[in-house]
Structures are given as C-alpha cells and as structure tokens.
Amino acid sequence: MDLISLASGYGNFAVPEVALAAATQVLAGAQQQLGPLAVSPAAGLPALREALAERYRQRGAASVSAEQVVVTNGAKTGLFALLSEMLRPGDEVLLPTPNWFGFWELVRRAGGTLRTLPLAAADNYALTPATLRAALTPATRLLLISNPNNPTGRVYSRAEWADLLAVTADFPELWVLSDEIYEGISFGPEALPTLLALPDPRGRHVIVSGFSKSLALAGWGVGCLVAPPALAEAVTARLFATGAAVPVPAQMAALAATRHAEEIGAALCAQLAPNRQRLFEGLAALPDAPKSVAPEGTYYAFADFTRLLAPELPAPEASAQLVQRLAAAGVEVVDGATCGAPGFVRLSYAVEEAALHEALARLQKLFASQLR
C-alpha cells in the first residue's frame, strides 16, 4: 500500500506568478550582463524591509520602521538568532502547548530552558490571564506564542492578546515573542491580529514570520523578524558573523509576494476551503469522534485520537505506537506527543483532493476495525 502523507508542513501551492517573475528578472539581468548576482546587506534588501514594515503599519502597527525588520534565511534561522540574543544561560522560556515541535530544540541550543504551559482541547486551548499569571515567575525570560498556532490552528484574538499583555506588563524583564508564520491562512470572521499592533511601552515585543506558509514560497528560504531596533541590530550582527544574506532573487520574489500578500493569501484560503471542510467532516464522522471546534487558522487539523491509545503503555510510547499503526494503514501524520499532546495527531489538508479523500477512507476503515 502506498503511504499518503498528511504530515508535511508545506502546502501543495503553486509559486505565485509575480514572485517567479521578480526572481526571473534578477537572474536574467545577471545573465545579460555576464556578471555576478548582487549580494544583499545582512539585514536584507532595503526595499523588502520597507515593504514589510509598511505591511505591518497597514495592519495597525503604526510605529514599525524598516530598521526593525530583518530578513532571514527562513523563519527558523530568525528564531534561533533571536533566541540566542535574548536568552542568557539557563533562562526560562514559557511555551503554551500544544505547539510546534521545533521550539524545544531551538531553545535548548540557544542555551535556554523550556517550560511548557499545557492547554486543553476541551476549552479550545484557551489561555486565560489567570493561567498565564500563575505560570510566570521572575525566572521567565520569554513567553513564546504561535498565532495561528501550529499544530492546533487556534487563533488568539486581539482582545485575548490585550488581556494577556495586561499580565506580562507586570513582568518588566519579560520578552513576548509571537510566531506569526501562518498569518495569511485564516478562516475566522476577523482579520488575524499581529502582536506588533498592540501597545509595547517597554519595547519587549518581537514577531517572527516567513514566506513559506502564507505566501506560497516554500523552498525559497526567506523569513523575517521584527524587533526593537537594538535587538534587530544585534540579530543582524549575529547573522552577518555566522552566515550569508538571503540571495537577492529569493528576496525579490519575497518583495513581490509582500506587495501582493492580500490577494495571494485570499487565493490560498480559497484553494484550501473545500479540503478544509472535507477533512473536518471526515474526522467528525469517525467512530466515537469527540466534539471539536474547527480552528480558524493554518491548514491543519489537530485530531483527538486518544481513544485508540494502548492503555497499558506510557502516553508518549502509546502515541508513537498509534502513529505507527496509522502509517501501517497507509496514512502518515505528525505525532501530537512531539507537540506536547500524546494521542493527538496533526493532519494537513493542504494536499491533493484525491489523496485526502483516500486518507479519510483509510482512517474510517482503521477506526471501524479498532473500535468494534
């Protein structure tokens, strides 16, 4: 049986034509002139930094300037550079979970200590001010939130952000970092907020984003971050000392995508909508499926498959075994245990319609046989 993968973090999106044209123009110019490609400044091309700053200003972050924007070799590189500059040895990072599995290793390699704040599917992963206040300590250097959340797809509204920031304001040394790489994949009634649009009187708010998820530039290796000027300068110095700037053709593709971000995001969401409905209806039709709320963001479902866990095994081992059984049935998924939620699985619907249809049929067959 061939394996159908619903595990990939990258969508099946065509590269936007405007991005291809912009990159092609750069390459064609170098060919015509028989010369080398231009090399970008370490922080990125000024035009791209300004375009990104302008986009955040349009989204309500009125004071963001180009000097705060750094273009990075993918969002992961930006995250690691930020963490390496922000954290002192042993500093604590508070991470509400479930969350992206990559954060654990990034924090460790940056010298920090990660502490999780488990949230519950039963209340749609609500993060209340009281819960946050109880979790923060004087040792907490950074609160790290992804919005929309990977893997759950949960979107935290502007009002929810405001309530949480009323708590963090009582911790003057605390940084708040929002990973907003899925910012353009949103199906909710309100525009997705950016942390940058909320008050930041102490200059402690940072965001990381990128072009692979929301702007269909997977494989181009372009990310970005926005930070207070001194931190942005420190990150730029670190990137200059340890690597190379993002190639100009990729940055020009990113610039074109930034200038057409709204239409690209709308097209991706329109492409995803039928499969989104198909997946959530299919999961709800599985035997003994718990009631759940379709998430507003990303192109994932984070499905509760705990009813298939082997009760005699520890939760992480049972979760790994569950994922192996799903693979044996022909469906590859991401193990929720790697995100802090054993027994849940992350499934992408950014796949071909026929593949998703067959994957759901295989899941239905497996559940029917296991839950007789």
Residue, then its C-alpha position, 0 to 999 in steps of 0.5 A: m500500500d502506498l503511504i499518503s502523507l498528511a504530515s508535511g508542513y508545506g502546502n501543495f501551492a503553486v509559486p505565485e506568478v509575480a514572485l517567479a517573475a521578480a526572481t526571473q528578472v534578477l537572474a536574467g539581468a545577471q545573465q545579460q550582463l555576464g556578471p555576478l548576482a548582487v549580494s544583499p546587506a545582512a539585514g536584507l534588501p532595503a526595499l523588502r524591509e520597507a515593504l514589510a514594515e509598511r505591511y505591518r503599519q497597514r495592519g495597525a502597527a503604526s510605529v514599525s520602521a524598516e530598521q526593525v525588520v530583518v530578513t532571514n534565511g527562513a523563519k527558523t534561522g530568525l528564531f534561533a538568532l533571536l533566541s540566542e540574543m535574548l536568552r542568557p544561560g539557563d533562562e526560562v522560556l514559557l511555551p503554551t502547548p500544544n505547539w510546534f515541535g521545533f521550539w524545544e530544540l531551538v531553545r535548548r541550543a540557544g542555551g535556554t530552558l523550556r517550560t511548557l504551559p499545557l492547554a486543553a482541547a476541551d476549552n479550545y486551548a484557551l489561555t486565560p490571564a489567570t493561567l498565564r499569571a500563575a505560570l510566570t515567575p521572575a525566572t521567565r525570560l520569554l513567553l513564546i506564542s504561535n498565532p495561528n498556532n501550529p499544530t492546533g490552528r487556534v487563533y488568539s484574538r486581539a482582545e485575548w492578546a490585550d488581556l494577556l499583555a495586561v499580565t506580562a506588563d507586570f513582568p518588566e524583564l519579560w520578552v513576548l515573542s509571537d510566531e506569526i508564520y501562518e498569518g495569511i491562512s485564516f478562516g475566522p470572521e476577523a482579520l488575524p491580529t499581529l502582536l506588533a499592533l498592540p501597545d509595547p511601552r517597554g519595547r519587549h515585543v518581537i514577531v517572527s514570520g516567513f514566506s513559506k506558509s502564507l505566501a506560497l514560497a516554500g523552498w525559497g528560504v526567506g523569513c523575517l523578524v521584527a524587533p526593537p531596533a537594538l535587538a534587530e541590530a544585534v540579530t543582524a550582527r549575529l547573522f552577518a558573523t555566522g552566515a550569508a544574506v538571503p540571495v537577492p532573487a529569493q528576496m525579490a520574489a519575497l518583495a513581490a509576494t509582500r506587495h501582493a500578500e492580500e490577494i495571494g493569501a485570499a487565493l490560498c484560503a480559497q484553494l484550501a476551503p473545500n479540503r478544509q471542510r472535507l477533512f473536518e467532516g471526515l474526522a467528525a464522522l469517525p467512530d466515537a469522534p469527540k466534539s471539536v471546534a474547527p480552528e480558524g487558522t493554518y491548514y491543519a487539523f489537530a485530531d483527538f485520537t486518544r481513544l485508540l491509545a494502548p492503555e497499558l503503555p506510557a502516553p508518549e510510547a502509546s502515541a508513537q505506537l498509534v502513529q505507527r499503526l496509522a502509517a501501517a494503514g497507509v496514512e502518515v501524520v505528525d505525532g501530537a506527543t512531539c507537540g506536547a499532546p500524546g494521542f493527538v495527531r496533526l493532519s494537513y489538508a493542504v494536499e491533493e483532493a484525491a489523496l485526502h479523500e483516500a486518507l479519510a477512507r483509510l482512517q474510517k476503515l482503521f477506526a471501524s476495525q479498532l473500535r468494534 
